[in-house]
């Protein structure tokens, strides 16, 4: 079916761009994936797009992280000092996200993007 193929191609392009952003600068995959998934071509909710983004970026982030570690570009103590509390706060954020409306999630996502991109 043409619509299914179009969605798969759209998803593949978004994945390629998001993964490239993560591997290149370690950030930005969600800024590509989430808007792409909520675009009318895909029509997913903000919550679903966030879940998809986290699921697929987790795999690409681990893969890229191992490559950086293999190249001796990672301080493992600092990584763990960041990773352990971020696991806790990510779970908390997921708990909160499930309770917010799609419009509220979109507003938070866009607001954080506007604030964080220039940094």
Secondary structure, DSSP 4 states (H G I P E B T S, - for coil): -HHHHHHHHHHHHHHHHHHHHHHHHS--HHHHHHHHHHSTTT---HHHHHHHHHHHHHHHHHHHHHHHHHTT---HHHHHHHHHHHHHHHHHHHHHHTTS-HHHHHHHHHHHHHHHHT-
